[in-house]
Amino acid sequence: GDYQVKLHFMEPENIGAGKRVFDVALQGETVLSELDVARVAGGSRKAIVREFAVTVQDQALRIGLSPRGQQSAVLCGVEWHGKP
C-alpha cells in the first residue's frame, strides 16, 4: 500500500559537520544522498525529520543506510502511516 514515512535523525555524538555522512534508501531507492545531520540540524543533539511518500509491497518497509565515511549511519526513529 501507500504510506507516509517519517524518518527521525539526530547526531548523538559531539562531532561537527562532515564527520558522519550517509545515504538513506527506502524500498531500494535513494531518498537522501550524503545526509550530514549535524550540518543540516545546525549542530549535535538537534533533531531533524524527513518525510516521504512510499509504496510498500508485502507489508515490508525496507530502509537502507549507507555510510560515506568512517562513522556509521544513525537513524533515531521511524513513523509510517497509511495515506488517507
PDB file of N, CA, C and O in Angstrom, chain B, residues numbered from 101:
ATOM      1  N   GLY B 101       0.798  -1.185   0.000  1.00  0.00           N
ATOM      2  CA  GLY B 101       0.000   0.000   0.000  1.00  0.00           C
ATOM      3  C   GLY B 101       0.849   1.261   0.000  1.00  0.00           C
ATOM      4  O   GLY B 101       2.079   1.200   0.001  1.00  0.00           O
ATOM      5  N   ASP B 102       0.185   2.382  -0.001  1.00  0.00           N
ATOM      6  CA  ASP B 102       0.857   3.683   0.005  1.00  0.00           C
ATOM      7  C   ASP B 102       0.922   4.232   1.433  1.00  0.00           C
ATOM      8  O   ASP B 102      -0.066   4.208   2.167  1.00  0.00           O
ATOM      9  N   TYR B 103       2.086   4.719   1.804  1.00  0.00           N
ATOM     10  CA  TYR B 103       2.327   5.196   3.160  1.00  0.00           C
ATOM     11  C   TYR B 103       3.086   6.517   3.149  1.00  0.00           C
ATOM     12  O   TYR B 103       3.793   6.841   2.195  1.00  0.00           O
ATOM     13  N   GLN B 104       2.921   7.268   4.229  1.00  0.00           N
ATOM     14  CA  GLN B 104       3.769   8.418   4.532  1.00  0.00           C
ATOM     15  C   GLN B 104       4.760   7.928   5.576  1.00  0.00           C
ATOM     16  O   GLN B 104       4.367   7.404   6.618  1.00  0.00           O
ATOM     17  N   VAL B 105       6.032   8.098   5.297  1.00  0.00           N
ATOM     18  CA  VAL B 105       7.084   7.634   6.198  1.00  0.00           C
ATOM     19  C   VAL B 105       7.860   8.846   6.700  1.00  0.00           C
ATOM     20  O   VAL B 105       8.323   9.670   5.911  1.00  0.00           O
ATOM     21  N   LYS B 106       7.997   8.945   8.016  1.00  0.00           N
ATOM     22  CA  LYS B 106       8.820   9.993   8.624  1.00  0.00           C
ATOM     23  C   LYS B 106      10.045   9.336   9.240  1.00  0.00           C
ATOM     24  O   LYS B 106       9.930   8.410  10.043  1.00  0.00           O
ATOM     25  N   LEU B 107      11.212   9.821   8.858  1.00  0.00           N
ATOM     26  CA  LEU B 107      12.470   9.338   9.415  1.00  0.00           C
ATOM     27  C   LEU B 107      13.033  10.417  10.333  1.00  0.00           C
ATOM     28  O   LEU B 107      13.154  11.578   9.942  1.00  0.00           O
ATOM     29  N   HIS B 108      13.375  10.024  11.550  1.00  0.00           N
ATOM     30  CA  HIS B 108      13.891  10.941  12.560  1.00  0.00           C
ATOM     31  C   HIS B 108      15.392  10.715  12.725  1.00  0.00           C
ATOM     32  O   HIS B 108      15.847   9.586  12.909  1.00  0.00           O
ATOM     33  N   PHE B 109      16.143  11.796  12.657  1.00  0.00           N
ATOM     34  CA  PHE B 109      17.594  11.728  12.773  1.00  0.00           C
ATOM     35  C   PHE B 109      18.087  12.707  13.834  1.00  0.00           C
ATOM     36  O   PHE B 109      17.472  13.748  14.068  1.00  0.00           O
ATOM     37  N   MET B 110      19.209  12.358  14.476  1.00  0.00           N
ATOM     38  CA  MET B 110      19.892  13.264  15.386  1.00  0.00           C
ATOM     39  C   MET B 110      21.338  12.797  15.485  1.00  0.00           C
ATOM     40  O   MET B 110      21.599  11.596  15.554  1.00  0.00           O
ATOM     41  N   GLU B 111      22.264  13.723  15.492  1.00  0.00           N
ATOM     42  CA  GLU B 111      23.668  13.380  15.696  1.00  0.00           C
ATOM     43  C   GLU B 111      23.889  13.213  17.199  1.00  0.00           C
ATOM     44  O   GLU B 111      23.844  14.200  17.933  1.00  0.00           O
ATOM     45  N   PRO B 112      24.127  11.977  17.678  1.00  0.00           N
ATOM     46  CA  PRO B 112      24.240  11.740  19.116  1.00  0.00           C
ATOM     47  C   PRO B 112      25.605  12.085  19.715  1.00  0.00           C
ATOM     48  O   PRO B 112      25.722  12.260  20.928  1.00  0.00           O
ATOM     49  N   GLU B 113      26.612  12.182  18.891  1.00  0.00           N
ATOM     50  CA  GLU B 113      27.966  12.464  19.372  1.00  0.00           C
ATOM     51  C   GLU B 113      28.269  13.949  19.258  1.00  0.00           C
ATOM     52  O   GLU B 113      27.629  14.664  18.487  1.00  0.00           O
ATOM     53  N   ASN B 114      29.223  14.398  20.010  1.00  0.00           N
ATOM     54  CA  ASN B 114      29.646  15.793  19.938  1.00  0.00           C
ATOM     55  C   ASN B 114      30.690  15.942  18.825  1.00  0.00           C
ATOM     56  O   ASN B 114      31.855  16.252  19.073  1.00  0.00           O
ATOM     57  N   ILE B 115      30.232  15.712  17.596  1.00  0.00           N
ATOM     58  CA  ILE B 115      31.117  15.843  16.437  1.00  0.00           C
ATOM     59  C   ILE B 115      30.530  16.882  15.485  1.00  0.00           C
ATOM     60  O   ILE B 115      29.320  17.110  15.452  1.00  0.00           O
ATOM     61  N   GLY B 116      31.395  17.486  14.734  1.00  0.00           N
ATOM     62  CA  GLY B 116      30.953  18.549  13.844  1.00  0.00           C
ATOM     63  C   GLY B 116      30.445  18.062  12.505  1.00  0.00           C
ATOM     64  O   GLY B 116      30.432  16.868  12.208  1.00  0.00           O
ATOM     65  N   ALA B 117      30.033  19.018  11.720  1.00  0.00           N
ATOM     66  CA  ALA B 117      29.541  18.743  10.366  1.00  0.00           C
ATOM     67  C   ALA B 117      30.631  18.057   9.555  1.00  0.00           C
ATOM     68  O   ALA B 117      31.820  18.326   9.723  1.00  0.00           O
ATOM     69  N   GLY B 118      30.200  17.173   8.681  1.00  0.00           N
ATOM     70  CA  GLY B 118      31.116  16.475   7.791  1.00  0.00           C
ATOM     71  C   GLY B 118      31.715  15.206   8.357  1.00  0.00           C
ATOM     72  O   GLY B 118      32.409  14.485   7.640  1.00  0.00           O
ATOM     73  N   LYS B 119      31.470  14.914   9.616  1.00  0.00           N
ATOM     74  CA  LYS B 119      32.062  13.727  10.261  1.00  0.00           C
ATOM     75  C   LYS B 119      31.221  12.468  10.083  1.00  0.00           C
ATOM     76  O   LYS B 119      31.764  11.367  10.004  1.00  0.00           O
ATOM     77  N   ARG B 120      29.885  12.624  10.018  1.00  0.00           N
ATOM     78  CA  ARG B 120      29.001  11.468   9.820  1.00  0.00           C
ATOM     79  C   ARG B 120      28.099  11.797   8.632  1.00  0.00           C
ATOM     80  O   ARG B 120      27.155  12.578   8.751  1.00  0.00           O
ATOM     81  N   VAL B 121      28.397  11.202   7.507  1.00  0.00           N
ATOM     82  CA  VAL B 121      27.661  11.464   6.273  1.00  0.00           C
ATOM     83  C   VAL B 121      27.205  10.113   5.719  1.00  0.00           C
ATOM     84  O   VAL B 121      27.987   9.164   5.665  1.00  0.00           O
ATOM     85  N   PHE B 122      25.941  10.031   5.312  1.00  0.00           N
ATOM     86  CA  PHE B 122      25.426   8.754   4.814  1.00  0.00           C
ATOM     87  C   PHE B 122      24.261   8.965   3.857  1.00  0.00           C
ATOM     88  O   PHE B 122      23.652  10.033   3.807  1.00  0.00           O
ATOM     89  N   ASP B 123      23.971   7.909   3.097  1.00  0.00           N
ATOM     90  CA  ASP B 123      22.825   7.881   2.188  1.00  0.00           C
ATOM     91  C   ASP B 123      21.699   7.102   2.854  1.00  0.00           C
ATOM     92  O   ASP B 123      21.940   6.210   3.668  1.00  0.00           O
ATOM     93  N   VAL B 124      20.471   7.450   2.498  1.00  0.00           N
ATOM     94  CA  VAL B 124      19.291   6.761   3.019  1.00  0.00           C
ATOM     95  C   VAL B 124      18.452   6.296   1.830  1.00  0.00           C
ATOM     96  O   VAL B 124      18.185   7.065   0.906  1.00  0.00           O
ATOM     97  N   ALA B 125      18.040   5.027   1.867  1.00  0.00           N
ATOM     98  CA  ALA B 125      17.194   4.470   0.810  1.00  0.00           C
ATOM     99  C   ALA B 125      15.917   3.910   1.423  1.00  0.00           C
ATOM    100  O   ALA B 125      15.932   3.354   2.522  1.00  0.00           O
ATOM    101  N   LEU B 126      14.819   4.064   0.701  1.00  0.00           N
ATOM    102  CA  LEU B 126      13.543   3.448   1.056  1.00  0.00           C
ATOM    103  C   LEU B 126      13.108   2.581  -0.111  1.00  0.00           C
ATOM    104  O   LEU B 126      13.069   3.033  -1.255  1.00  0.00           O
ATOM    105  N   GLN B 127      12.787   1.351   0.184  1.00  0.00           N
ATOM    106  CA  GLN B 127      12.366   0.385  -0.834  1.00  0.00           C
ATOM    107  C   GLN B 127      13.411   0.271  -1.951  1.00  0.00           C
ATOM    108  O   GLN B 127      13.056   0.061  -3.111  1.00  0.00           O
ATOM    109  N   GLY B 128      14.682   0.409  -1.609  1.00  0.00           N
ATOM    110  CA  GLY B 128      15.757   0.256  -2.576  1.00  0.00           C
ATOM    111  C   GLY B 128      16.085   1.498  -3.384  1.00  0.00           C
ATOM    112  O   GLY B 128      16.991   1.467  -4.217  1.00  0.00           O
ATOM    113  N   GLU B 129      15.364   2.598  -3.155  1.00  0.00           N
ATOM    114  CA  GLU B 129      15.586   3.843  -3.894  1.00  0.00           C
ATOM    115  C   GLU B 129      16.183   4.897  -2.960  1.00  0.00           C
ATOM    116  O   GLU B 129      15.638   5.158  -1.888  1.00  0.00           O
ATOM    117  N   THR B 130      17.290   5.494  -3.364  1.00  0.00           N
ATOM    118  CA  THR B 130      17.918   6.525  -2.547  1.00  0.00           C
ATOM    119  C   THR B 130      17.010   7.746  -2.448  1.00  0.00           C
ATOM    120  O   THR B 130      16.609   8.322  -3.459  1.00  0.00           O
ATOM    121  N   VAL B 131      16.691   8.131  -1.203  1.00  0.00           N
ATOM    122  CA  VAL B 131      15.824   9.284  -0.973  1.00  0.00           C
ATOM    123  C   VAL B 131      16.592  10.460  -0.359  1.00  0.00           C
ATOM    124  O   VAL B 131      16.156  11.607  -0.458  1.00  0.00           O
ATOM    125  N   LEU B 132      17.724  10.177   0.267  1.00  0.00           N
ATOM    126  CA  LEU B 132      18.608  11.214   0.807  1.00  0.00           C
ATOM    127  C   LEU B 132      20.029  10.826   0.465  1.00  0.00           C
ATOM    128  O   LEU B 132      20.470   9.722   0.783  1.00  0.00           O
ATOM    129  N   SER B 133      20.741  11.717  -0.175  1.00  0.00           N
ATOM    130  CA  SER B 133      22.114  11.444  -0.576  1.00  0.00           C
ATOM    131  C   SER B 133      23.056  12.353   0.203  1.00  0.00           C
ATOM    132  O   SER B 133      22.856  13.565   0.289  1.00  0.00           O
ATOM    133  N   GLU B 134      24.085  11.733   0.766  1.00  0.00           N
ATOM    134  CA  GLU B 134      25.107  12.459   1.529  1.00  0.00           C
ATOM    135  C   GLU B 134      24.495  13.297   2.655  1.00  0.00           C
ATOM    136  O   GLU B 134      24.830  14.471   2.816  1.00  0.00           O
ATOM    137  N   LEU B 135      23.599  12.689   3.428  1.00  0.00           N
ATOM    138  CA  LEU B 135      22.974  13.379   4.556  1.00  0.00           C
ATOM    139  C   LEU B 135      24.005  13.593   5.663  1.00  0.00           C
ATOM    140  O   LEU B 135      24.660  12.648   6.102  1.00  0.00           O
ATOM    141  N   ASP B 136      24.141  14.814   6.100  1.00  0.00           N
ATOM    142  CA  ASP B 136      25.014  15.202   7.202  1.00  0.00           C
ATOM    143  C   ASP B 136      24.105  15.860   8.243  1.00  0.00           C
ATOM    144  O   ASP B 136      23.833  17.058   8.166  1.00  0.00           O
ATOM    145  N   VAL B 137      23.641  15.076   9.208  1.00  0.00           N
ATOM    146  CA  VAL B 137      22.638  15.545  10.162  1.00  0.00           C
ATOM    147  C   VAL B 137      23.155  16.740  10.961  1.00  0.00           C
ATOM    148  O   VAL B 137      22.416  17.704  11.161  1.00  0.00           O
ATOM    149  N   ALA B 138      24.391  16.701  11.418  1.00  0.00           N
ATOM    150  CA  ALA B 138      24.943  17.808  12.207  1.00  0.00           C
ATOM    151  C   ALA B 138      24.922  19.109  11.408  1.00  0.00           C
ATOM    152  O   ALA B 138      24.635  20.172  11.961  1.00  0.00           O
ATOM    153  N   ARG B 139      25.222  19.032  10.118  1.00  0.00           N
ATOM    154  CA  ARG B 139      25.213  20.233   9.283  1.00  0.00           C
ATOM    155  C   ARG B 139      23.790  20.740   9.070  1.00  0.00           C
ATOM    156  O   ARG B 139      23.517  21.929   9.229  1.00  0.00           O
ATOM    157  N   VAL B 140      22.886  19.830   8.708  1.00  0.00           N
ATOM    158  CA  VAL B 140      21.504  20.217   8.416  1.00  0.00           C
ATOM    159  C   VAL B 140      20.797  20.754   9.670  1.00  0.00           C
ATOM    160  O   VAL B 140      20.049  21.729   9.597  1.00  0.00           O
ATOM    161  N   ALA B 141      21.042  20.109  10.823  1.00  0.00           N
ATOM    162  CA  ALA B 141      20.368  20.493  12.062  1.00  0.00           C
ATOM    163  C   ALA B 141      21.015  21.705  12.729  1.00  0.00           C
ATOM    164  O   ALA B 141      20.408  22.336  13.594  1.00  0.00           O
ATOM    165  N   GLY B 142      22.233  22.026  12.334  1.00  0.00           N
ATOM    166  CA  GLY B 142      22.922  23.150  12.965  1.00  0.00           C
ATOM    167  C   GLY B 142      23.693  22.754  14.210  1.00  0.00           C
ATOM    168  O   GLY B 142      23.943  23.589  15.079  1.00  0.00           O
ATOM    169  N   GLY B 143      24.075  21.475  14.304  1.00  0.00           N
ATOM    170  CA  GLY B 143      24.878  21.009  15.428  1.00  0.00           C
ATOM    171  C   GLY B 143      24.461  19.643  15.917  1.00  0.00           C
ATOM    172  O   GLY B 143      23.502  19.049  15.424  1.00  0.00           O
ATOM    173  N   SER B 144      25.205  19.152  16.904  1.00  0.00           N
ATOM    174  CA  SER B 144      24.925  17.852  17.509  1.00  0.00           C
ATOM    175  C   SER B 144      23.711  17.936  18.428  1.00  0.00           C
ATOM    176  O   SER B 144      23.353  19.004  18.924  1.00  0.00           O
ATOM    177  N   ARG B 145      23.093  16.780  18.637  1.00  0.00           N
ATOM    178  CA  ARG B 145      21.950  16.630  19.552  1.00  0.00           C
ATOM    179  C   ARG B 145      20.754  17.519  19.202  1.00  0.00           C
ATOM    180  O   ARG B 145      19.999  17.946  20.075  1.00  0.00           O
ATOM    181  N   LYS B 146      20.604  17.783  17.910  1.00  0.00           N
ATOM    182  CA  LYS B 146      19.446  18.523  17.407  1.00  0.00           C
ATOM    183  C   LYS B 146      18.761  17.641  16.369  1.00  0.00           C
ATOM    184  O   LYS B 146      19.407  17.128  15.455  1.00  0.00           O
ATOM    185  N   ALA B 147      17.473  17.471  16.513  1.00  0.00           N
ATOM    186  CA  ALA B 147      16.732  16.535  15.665  1.00  0.00           C
ATOM    187  C   ALA B 147      16.279  17.164  14.356  1.00  0.00           C
ATOM    188  O   ALA B 147      16.002  18.361  14.275  1.00  0.00           O
ATOM    189  N   ILE B 148      16.214  16.319  13.337  1.00  0.00           N
ATOM    190  CA  ILE B 148      15.577  16.677  12.068  1.00  0.00           C
ATOM    191  C   ILE B 148      14.665  15.525  11.673  1.00  0.00           C
ATOM    192  O   ILE B 148      14.900  14.376  12.047  1.00  0.00           O
ATOM    193  N   VAL B 149      13.635  15.840  10.923  1.00  0.00           N
ATOM    194  CA  VAL B 149      12.691  14.834  10.431  1.00  0.00           C
ATOM    195  C   VAL B 149      12.533  15.037   8.932  1.00  0.00           C
ATOM    196  O   VAL B 149      12.398  16.166   8.459  1.00  0.00           O
ATOM    197  N   ARG B 150      12.550  13.943   8.194  1.00  0.00           N
ATOM    198  CA  ARG B 150      12.318  13.985   6.755  1.00  0.00           C
ATOM    199  C   ARG B 150      11.158  13.051   6.444  1.00  0.00           C
ATOM    200  O   ARG B 150      11.080  11.948   6.984  1.00  0.00           O
ATOM    201  N   GLU B 151      10.249  13.498   5.566  1.00  0.00           N
ATOM    202  CA  GLU B 151       9.025  12.750   5.268  1.00  0.00           C
ATOM    203  C   GLU B 151       8.979  12.373   3.796  1.00  0.00           C
ATOM    204  O   GLU B 151       9.365  13.152   2.925  1.00  0.00           O
ATOM    205  N   PHE B 152       8.494  11.152   3.535  1.00  0.00           N
ATOM    206  CA  PHE B 152       8.457  10.626   2.171  1.00  0.00           C
ATOM    207  C   PHE B 152       7.163   9.858   1.931  1.00  0.00           C
ATOM    208  O   PHE B 152       6.601   9.262   2.851  1.00  0.00           O
ATOM    209  N   ALA B 153       6.701   9.878   0.691  1.00  0.00           N
ATOM    210  CA  ALA B 153       5.603   9.023   0.244  1.00  0.00           C
ATOM    211  C   ALA B 153       6.237   7.752  -0.307  1.00  0.00           C
ATOM    212  O   ALA B 153       7.135   7.809  -1.147  1.00  0.00           O
ATOM    213  N   VAL B 154       5.757   6.593   0.177  1.00  0.00           N
ATOM    214  CA  VAL B 154       6.373   5.318  -0.186  1.00  0.00           C
ATOM    215  C   VAL B 154       5.286   4.297  -0.501  1.00  0.00           C
ATOM    216  O   VAL B 154       4.255   4.248   0.169  1.00  0.00           O
ATOM    217  N   THR B 155       5.525   3.490  -1.519  1.00  0.00           N
ATOM    218  CA  THR B 155       4.660   2.346  -1.812  1.00  0.00           C
ATOM    219  C   THR B 155       5.345   1.104  -1.256  1.00  0.00           C
ATOM    220  O   THR B 155       6.489   0.808  -1.601  1.00  0.00           O
ATOM    221  N   VAL B 156       4.634   0.381  -0.393  1.00  0.00           N
ATOM    222  CA  VAL B 156       5.190  -0.785   0.293  1.00  0.00           C
ATOM    223  C   VAL B 156       4.532  -2.053  -0.256  1.00  0.00           C
ATOM    224  O   VAL B 156       3.308  -2.150  -0.338  1.00  0.00           O
ATOM    225  N   GLN B 157       5.357  -3.002  -0.621  1.00  0.00           N
ATOM    226  CA  GLN B 157       4.883  -4.307  -1.091  1.00  0.00           C
ATOM    227  C   GLN B 157       5.058  -5.327   0.028  1.00  0.00           C
ATOM    228  O   GLN B 157       6.028  -5.246   0.782  1.00  0.00           O
ATOM    229  N   ASP B 158       4.159  -6.268   0.151  1.00  0.00           N
ATOM    230  CA  ASP B 158       4.258  -7.366   1.115  1.00  0.00           C
ATOM    231  C   ASP B 158       4.411  -6.882   2.554  1.00  0.00           C
ATOM    232  O   ASP B 158       5.024  -7.577   3.365  1.00  0.00           O
ATOM    233  N   GLN B 159       3.882  -5.731   2.887  1.00  0.00           N
ATOM    234  CA  GLN B 159       3.920  -5.165   4.235  1.00  0.00           C
ATOM    235  C   GLN B 159       5.336  -5.086   4.804  1.00  0.00           C
ATOM    236  O   GLN B 159       5.527  -5.219   6.013  1.00  0.00           O
ATOM    237  N   ALA B 160       6.321  -4.873   3.946  1.00  0.00           N
ATOM    238  CA  ALA B 160       7.717  -4.793   4.385  1.00  0.00           C
ATOM    239  C   ALA B 160       8.315  -3.452   3.971  1.00  0.00           C
ATOM    240  O   ALA B 160       8.542  -3.195   2.789  1.00  0.00           O
ATOM    241  N   LEU B 161       8.562  -2.613   4.959  1.00  0.00           N
ATOM    242  CA  LEU B 161       9.238  -1.333   4.718  1.00  0.00           C
ATOM    243  C   LEU B 161      10.733  -1.587   4.808  1.00  0.00           C
ATOM    244  O   LEU B 161      11.234  -2.000   5.854  1.00  0.00           O
ATOM    245  N   ARG B 162      11.446  -1.340   3.714  1.00  0.00           N
ATOM    246  CA  ARG B 162      12.892  -1.562   3.679  1.00  0.00           C
ATOM    247  C   ARG B 162      13.618  -0.218   3.751  1.00  0.00           C
ATOM    248  O   ARG B 162      13.422   0.655   2.905  1.00  0.00           O
ATOM    249  N   ILE B 163      14.455  -0.071   4.773  1.00  0.00           N
ATOM    250  CA  ILE B 163      15.242   1.142   4.969  1.00  0.00           C
ATOM    251  C   ILE B 163      16.711   0.762   4.862  1.00  0.00           C
ATOM    252  O   ILE B 163      17.181  -0.149   5.544  1.00  0.00           O
ATOM    253  N   GLY B 164      17.428   1.470   4.001  1.00  0.00           N
ATOM    254  CA  GLY B 164      18.860   1.225   3.851  1.00  0.00           C
ATOM    255  C   GLY B 164      19.653   2.453   4.254  1.00  0.00           C
ATOM    256  O   GLY B 164      19.333   3.571   3.851  1.00  0.00           O
ATOM    257  N   LEU B 165      20.694   2.238   5.057  1.00  0.00           N
ATOM    258  CA  LEU B 165      21.581   3.311   5.489  1.00  0.00           C
ATOM    259  C   LEU B 165      22.995   2.949   5.053  1.00  0.00           C
ATOM    260  O   LEU B 165      23.518   1.903   5.437  1.00  0.00           O
ATOM    261  N   SER B 166      23.614   3.814   4.250  1.00  0.00           N
ATOM    262  CA  SER B 166      24.947   3.534   3.704  1.00  0.00           C
ATOM    263  C   SER B 166      25.914   4.637   4.090  1.00  0.00           C
ATOM    264  O   SER B 166      25.849   5.738   3.544  1.00  0.00           O
ATOM    265  N   PRO B 167      26.822   4.350   5.039  1.00  0.00           N
ATOM    266  CA  PRO B 167      27.804   5.356   5.444  1.00  0.00           C
ATOM    267  C   PRO B 167      28.711   5.766   4.288  1.00  0.00           C
ATOM    268  O   PRO B 167      29.049   4.946   3.435  1.00  0.00           O
ATOM    269  N   ARG B 168      29.099   7.032   4.265  1.00  0.00           N
ATOM    270  CA  ARG B 168      30.001   7.566   3.244  1.00  0.00           C
ATOM    271  C   ARG B 168      31.415   7.791   3.777  1.00  0.00           C
ATOM    272  O   ARG B 168      32.308   8.208   3.039  1.00  0.00           O
ATOM    273  N   GLY B 169      31.607   7.508   5.073  1.00  0.00           N
ATOM    274  CA  GLY B 169      32.918   7.730   5.685  1.00  0.00           C
ATOM    275  C   GLY B 169      33.172   6.731   6.796  1.00  0.00           C
ATOM    276  O   GLY B 169      32.680   5.604   6.757  1.00  0.00           O
ATOM    277  N   GLN B 170      33.943   7.153   7.787  1.00  0.00           N
ATOM    278  CA  GLN B 170      34.335   6.273   8.886  1.00  0.00           C
ATOM    279  C   GLN B 170      33.216   6.041   9.901  1.00  0.00           C
ATOM    280  O   GLN B 170      33.151   4.975  10.512  1.00  0.00           O
ATOM    281  N   GLN B 171      32.338   7.024  10.086  1.00  0.00           N
ATOM    282  CA  GLN B 171      31.270   6.916  11.080  1.00  0.00           C
ATOM    283  C   GLN B 171      30.078   6.142  10.523  1.00  0.00           C
ATOM    284  O   GLN B 171      29.739   6.273   9.347  1.00  0.00           O
ATOM    285  N   SER B 172      29.447   5.337  11.375  1.00  0.00           N
ATOM    286  CA  SER B 172      28.259   4.601  10.959  1.00  0.00           C
ATOM    287  C   SER B 172      27.077   5.556  10.837  1.00  0.00           C
ATOM    288  O   SER B 172      27.090   6.657  11.386  1.00  0.00           O
ATOM    289  N   ALA B 173      26.064   5.118  10.112  1.00  0.00           N
ATOM    290  CA  ALA B 173      24.839   5.908   9.944  1.00  0.00           C
ATOM    291  C   ALA B 173      23.994   5.822  11.215  1.00  0.00           C
ATOM    292  O   ALA B 173      24.073   4.842  11.956  1.00  0.00           O
ATOM    293  N   VAL B 174      23.185   6.856  11.462  1.00  0.00           N
ATOM    294  CA  VAL B 174      22.323   6.882  12.646  1.00  0.00           C
ATOM    295  C   VAL B 174      20.899   7.243  12.236  1.00  0.00           C
ATOM    296  O   VAL B 174      20.666   8.258  11.579  1.00  0.00           O
ATOM    297  N   LEU B 175      19.958   6.403  12.632  1.00  0.00           N
ATOM    298  CA  LEU B 175      18.530   6.652  12.450  1.00  0.00           C
ATOM    299  C   LEU B 175      17.891   6.525  13.827  1.00  0.00           C
ATOM    300  O   LEU B 175      18.035   5.491  14.481  1.00  0.00           O
ATOM    301  N   CYS B 176      17.193   7.553  14.273  1.00  0.00           N
ATOM    302  CA  CYS B 176      16.662   7.581  15.642  1.00  0.00           C
ATOM    303  C   CYS B 176      15.203   7.152  15.756  1.00  0.00           C
ATOM    304  O   CYS B 176      14.769   6.740  16.832  1.00  0.00           O
ATOM    305  N   GLY B 177      14.448   7.240  14.681  1.00  0.00           N
ATOM    306  CA  GLY B 177      13.047   6.853  14.762  1.00  0.00           C
ATOM    307  C   GLY B 177      12.393   6.777  13.401  1.00  0.00           C
ATOM    308  O   GLY B 177      12.823   7.422  12.444  1.00  0.00           O
ATOM    309  N   VAL B 178      11.334   5.967  13.335  1.00  0.00           N
ATOM    310  CA  VAL B 178      10.573   5.780  12.091  1.00  0.00           C
ATOM    311  C   VAL B 178       9.087   5.816  12.426  1.00  0.00           C
ATOM    312  O   VAL B 178       8.640   5.154  13.362  1.00  0.00           O
ATOM    313  N   GLU B 179       8.334   6.582  11.668  1.00  0.00           N
ATOM    314  CA  GLU B 179       6.872   6.565  11.739  1.00  0.00           C
ATOM    315  C   GLU B 179       6.376   6.238  10.340  1.00  0.00           C
ATOM    316  O   GLU B 179       6.903   6.755   9.354  1.00  0.00           O
ATOM    317  N   TRP B 180       5.377   5.392  10.251  1.00  0.00           N
ATOM    318  CA  TRP B 180       4.746   5.197   8.945  1.00  0.00           C
ATOM    319  C   TRP B 180       3.258   5.005   9.127  1.00  0.00           C
ATOM    320  O   TRP B 180       2.797   4.246   9.979  1.00  0.00           O
ATOM    321  N   HIS B 181       2.529   5.720   8.298  1.00  0.00           N
ATOM    322  CA  HIS B 181       1.076   5.759   8.383  1.00  0.00           C
ATOM    323  C   HIS B 181       0.501   5.595   6.981  1.00  0.00           C
ATOM    324  O   HIS B 181       1.056   6.106   6.007  1.00  0.00           O
ATOM    325  N   GLY B 182      -0.615   4.879   6.889  1.00  0.00           N
ATOM    326  CA  GLY B 182      -1.293   4.745   5.605  1.00  0.00           C
ATOM    327  C   GLY B 182      -1.769   6.097   5.111  1.00  0.00           C
ATOM    328  O   GLY B 182      -2.208   6.933   5.901  1.00  0.00           O
ATOM    329  N   LYS B 183      -1.686   6.310   3.815  1.00  0.00           N
ATOM    330  CA  LYS B 183      -2.165   7.569   3.237  1.00  0.00           C
ATOM    331  C   LYS B 183      -3.683   7.599   3.283  1.00  0.00           C
ATOM    332  O   LYS B 183      -4.339   6.603   2.979  1.00  0.00           O
ATOM    333  N   PRO B 184      -4.240   8.739   3.662  1.00  0.00           N
ATOM    334  CA  PRO B 184      -5.709   8.838   3.710  1.00  0.00           C
ATOM    335  C   PRO B 184      -6.326   8.815   2.326  1.00  0.00           C
ATOM    336  O   PRO B 184      -7.548   8.889   2.194  1.00  0.00           O
TER     337      PRO B 184
END
